[in-house]
Amino acid sequence: MENTRRAPIGRPRGFDADQALERAMTVFWEQGYEGASLTDLTGAMGITRKSMYAAFGNKETLFRKALERYTEGPASYAARALELPSAREVATAFLAGSVDTTTRPGCPAGCLGVQGSLAAGDSGRVARDALTAWREDGVTRLRDRFQQAVDEGDLPPGADPELLARYVMTVANGIAVQAAGGAGRSELQQVADAALRNWPLA
């Protein structure tokens, strides 16, 4: 019969891939790469291992997709900060975003990009390498934005864009570690504010 259509081959019925990926991201965020077992992941996603492999590939591939989801979702403050008109505003928004994301009610404390593989052994090397590249990309984007600020006269000619980028990222990463250890939003915002008190002015 023409009005009886079958679901596409290989696509499980009743399976919301977007929602499943969101849940996997939360598991990785909370437990790290090695700490998140396939049982934890599939249980949170509400699917079988077979369905997970068919839809997302292996655990490493799922982690990479979860990291992309995190970048576009909870960590999207970074991209928005880069669009602000002054270097100081960029740094302020970047650190404020870090504080907000790492202490957000209803979400795991800390940052997926920092805690995801801090304790990873050999089996977590792929995840560790992916996160190292992820953090370095963040530094590069900040550096390029601060170089633009120097070129436009928003930062003084003697300012070092690379150093400023690593400084901001190091503070943001430290905020994430402190948040994972139980530090509250207000005290971490004070840290972010203190970090910018000596920001170079043009």
PyMOL commands that set and color helices and strands:
alter all, ss='L'
color gray80, all
select helices_A, chain A and resi 17-35+38-45+49-56+59-72+77-82+87-102+112-115+122-151+161-180+185-195
alter helices_A, ss='H'
color red, helices_A
deselect
rebuild
show_as cartoon
